[in-house]
């Protein structure tokens, strides 16, 4: 069933009730949301677009995001939320891979979009429409709502979204999320966190991520609650929104929690209306979690373990479960799981207390990647490899141990070391470079580069200046720590021994 159908009844039922509070404080009613959704669908129909066509959604975090996605679904098209932090090179690659039939964007990115027209075949001014300006939805530039088609018939296995994430190769990977995936994910969030129409959710994580779209926003709208959109992260601003709107629910990454703890202005706000908060995206210390819950008066904190391939939440725990170090929780009812031996050539389950890779399959798990040639690397007999090492106790609770690959998670964003290494290797003063993550109080992990210099006078400042001018990658991939070494330790097969190198750097 088309995911848009889930929202039709709620928008009609709630009418003049507030659905979304925009970044400037404007209240958008459910009737407004319905009208805007229909206008987006009408524009797509006017372009001759609909069932199965890909539509890139390149918008900042504003109330315009939600009717845009819902309108794409209503038309039967496939929405593709685009990471607004991508560089132009990354955007060109992503859109070239997606081959969208249209792009819905914002005046804030107008210059970038114009540049993309020169780099992406099939994308031009005729199939690009800016639906947002200065944070406001541009209703006047779209057809009337009554010109919208009825929600297109889309069966469960039909793609609803292609959402891009960075893989171990460093290139963004398009993850297909079906209407079944989306519907099951919304149900999972509503059930796991007991979402009701009485809830007000402050959404501070990006809407182009599963956590923002499927975790913080759409489940609350599905139940008839209110979504408050924060345009850009600011700890004091987050606390002010919680206080002003009496928010009951929010989701943050640990970096944001630390920012709030370190911001006096945030402490001055009354945030005790928060009955639930979820955290995820990177490791969090127990000290951070305990302090955050105490300082901001949060009723309960819940881990949010998920990936783009899981359409979001796949493991969590309820308010009755005692939080303890490394606890992820139990797999949600929409998935089956296995913990398997990472050293075995076949899928061999490990016993309770033993470490192994977490595998998942079920209603919320992607059927595969947009580039289907990647599927064989990430699926075995229908099981998705999460690349996360966990252990499971006798009670069925999962605990996070480490990642099976070298991926760095910095501030909730995936950073592929190979991509950063390839960029830095272009520096004329660098003989060799190895990139990995090291602990960081704010970011969870810092992108760290160990450099063997070709120029003995090379400094970390030189590398930072060069990066700003030449790297062509998103800002969160910038090395926050650069260490110089004479040579790299090697394994028996002459690969760089990053485990020993990381220990050397930390020492």
MORATA-V693446 format. One record per residue. N is the residue number from 1. SS is DSSP state (H for helix, E for strand, L for the rest). Layout:
# MORATA-V693446
N	SS
N	SS
This chain:
# MORATA-V693446
1	L
2	L
3	L
4	L
5	H
6	H
7	H
8	H
9	H
10	H
11	H
12	H
13	H
14	H
15	L
16	L
17	L
18	E
19	E
20	E
21	E
22	L
23	L
24	L
25	L
26	L
27	E
28	E
29	E
30	H
31	H
32	H
33	H
34	H
35	H
36	H
37	H
38	H
39	H
40	H
41	H
42	H
43	H
44	H
45	H
46	H
47	L
48	L
49	L
50	L
51	L
52	L
53	L
54	E
55	E
56	E
57	E
58	E
59	L
60	L
61	L
62	L
63	L
64	H
65	H
66	H
67	H
68	H
69	H
70	H
71	H
72	H
73	H
74	H
75	L
76	L
77	L
78	E
79	E
80	E
81	E
82	L
83	L
84	L
85	L
86	L
87	L
88	H
89	H
90	H
91	H
92	H
93	H
94	H
95	H
96	H
97	H
98	H
99	L
100	L
101	L
102	E
103	E
104	E
105	E
106	E
107	H
108	H
109	H
110	H
111	H
112	H
113	H
114	H
115	H
116	H
117	H
118	L
119	L
120	L
121	L
122	L
123	L
124	L
125	H
126	H
127	H
128	E
129	E
130	E
131	E
132	E
133	E
134	L
135	L
136	E
137	E
138	L
139	H
140	H
141	H
142	L
143	L
144	L
145	H
146	H
147	H
148	L
149	L
150	L
151	L
152	L
153	L
154	L
155	L
156	L
157	L
158	L
159	E
160	E
161	E
162	E
163	E
164	E
165	E
166	E
167	L
168	L
169	L
170	L
171	L
172	E
173	E
174	E
175	E
176	E
177	E
178	E
179	H
180	H
181	H
182	H
183	H
184	H
185	H
186	H
187	H
188	H
189	H
190	H
191	H
192	H
193	L
194	L
195	L
196	L
197	L
198	L
199	L
200	E
201	E
202	E
203	E
204	L
205	L
206	L
207	L
208	L
209	L
210	H
211	H
212	H
213	H
214	H
215	H
216	H
217	H
218	H
219	H
220	H
221	H
222	H
223	H
224	L
225	L
226	E
227	E
228	E
229	E
230	L
231	L
232	L
233	L
234	L
235	H
236	H
237	H
238	H
239	H
240	H
241	H
242	H
243	H
244	H
245	H
246	L
247	L
248	L
249	E
250	E
251	E
252	E
253	L
254	H
255	H
256	H
257	H
258	H
259	H
260	H
261	H
262	L
263	L
264	H
265	H
266	H
267	H
268	L
269	L
270	L
271	L
272	L
273	L
274	L
275	L
276	E
277	E
278	E
279	E
280	L
281	L
282	L
283	L
284	L
285	L
286	H
287	H
288	H
289	H
290	H
291	H
292	H
293	H
294	H
295	H
296	L
297	L
298	L
299	L
300	E
301	E
302	E
303	E
304	L
305	E
306	E
307	E
308	H
309	H
310	H
311	L
312	E
313	E
314	E
315	E
316	E
317	L
318	L
319	L
320	L
321	L
322	L
323	L
324	L
325	L
326	L
327	E
328	E
329	E
330	E
331	E
332	L
333	L
334	L
335	E
336	E
337	E
338	E
339	E
340	E
341	L
342	L
343	L
344	L
345	L
346	L
347	L
348	L
349	E
350	L
351	L
352	L
353	L
354	L
355	E
356	E
357	E
358	E
359	E
360	E
361	E
362	E
363	L
364	L
365	L
366	L
367	L
368	L
369	E
370	L
371	L
372	H
373	H
374	H
375	H
376	H
377	H
378	H
379	E
380	E
381	L
382	L
383	E
384	E
385	E
386	E
387	E
388	E
389	E
390	E
391	E
392	E
393	L
394	L
395	L
396	L
397	L
398	E
399	E
400	E
401	E
402	E
403	E
404	L
405	L
406	L
407	L
408	E
409	E
410	E
411	L
412	L
413	E
414	E
415	E
416	L
417	H
418	H
419	H
420	H
421	H
422	H
423	H
424	H
425	L
426	L
427	L
428	L
429	L
430	E
431	E
432	E
433	E
434	E
435	E
436	E
437	E
438	E
439	E
440	E
441	L
442	L
443	L
444	E
445	E
446	E
447	E
448	E
449	E
450	E
451	E
452	E
453	E
454	L
455	L
456	L
457	L
458	L
459	L
460	H
461	H
462	H
463	H
464	H
465	H
466	H
467	H
468	H
469	H
470	H
471	L
472	L
473	L
474	L
475	H
476	H
477	H
478	L
479	L
480	L
481	E
482	E
483	E
484	E
485	L
486	L
487	L
488	L
489	L
490	E
491	L
492	L
493	L
494	L
495	L
496	E
497	L
498	H
499	H
500	H
501	H
502	H
503	H
504	H
505	H
506	H
507	L
